[in-house]
Amino acid sequence: MDLGWLRIVLRELASSQRLLLRLGFLGWLIGVGGIVGAGAINNMARSAPSVADGGHRHPYQFKGELRFLNDWQERVEAISRIMVPAGLAIFFAAGAAELRCRYREYDERSQRVLRGGSGGKEMG
């Protein structure tokens, strides 16, 4: 799989835009990781006991039924619950900031064209 085109596109972006693009991708990864973790816990909750016992003592509502998770599953569920909105927030904030950078660059180019491309200096 040739990704040469991606390197060319990234090379032409400003460093702040590359950083925001990477931050957006990181936010996306965090959100997807949270969704995968929540899905894994829901899958494990199918076979979790419906009565608390020694190892399973954390209540978890699953499809209208109360199931009990062990300590490890409870930690994964709690982290997943935080990762999804945090990842989405990072993704959208980075995307909005990157769009703002693009529009600012577009406005600067438009102003240069309207001024005649001389950078604001009058030719004599």
Buried (B, 14 or more C-beta within 10 A) or exposed (E): EEEEEEEEEEEEBEEEBBBBBEBBEBBBBBBBBBBEBBEBBBEBBEEBEEEEEEEBEBEBEBEEEEBBBBEEBBEBBEBBBEBBEBBBEBBEBBBEBBEEBBEEEEEEEEEEEEEEEEEEEEEE
